[in-house]
Amino acid sequence: MLITGGTSGIGRATAVAFAEQGANVVIAGRRETQGTESVALVKKAGGNGLFVCTDVTREEEIAALVARTVEHFGQLDFAFNNAGVAGEAGAGIANTGEVFDHIMDTNVRSVSFGMKHQIPAILQSGAGAIVKMLRFLDSDQTPALQSTLPASSRSSVSRNRWRSSSRPKVCESMQFVRRSSKRT
């Protein structure tokens, strides 16, 4: 299993949940210290982990991440494209073009590039799945910023709203992990 944005929050919780089922987990993110901490939690939960420092806005780093995953664990069966940003909360219409570009690069382009490299690896494994996490702002954010973030996630198939008080739940797709010994 490969998780972008696995250094904290929902990504880290997902990594641990899959590790509890015995999965091999590759955690991708920009923050090395938090990545190392996530891998330690994966190992403590019973899985095998690997951290790959990755900037998902750079296609060559995503390609290297997928290649490293296959090299280290032999295959890729599941990818969770969880990395995402919300911009500068409260700034609203004061956000710059650079902030907008960063949101789109992280939330849209990274998923497209991720799938470009993940799909061939998953097909070589025989079967698998790719999940994209959507990000929505809470209602107390400015209207201009609220419209930017959902627009950056329109390429996804489904929508889920996560609140800071909600705990990520492991979905039924976890069942495939139980049917095999060690899946990546």
Secondary structure, 3 states (H helix, E strand, C coil): CEEECCCCHHHHHHHHHHHHCCCEEEEEECCHHHHHHHHHHHHHCCCEEEEEECCCCCHHHHHHHHHHHHHHHCCCCEEEECCCCCCCCCCHHHCCHHHHHHHHHHHHHHHHHHHHHHHHHHHHHCCCEEEECCCCCCCCCCHHHHHHHHHHCCCCCCCCCCCCCCCCCCCHHHHHHHCCCCCC
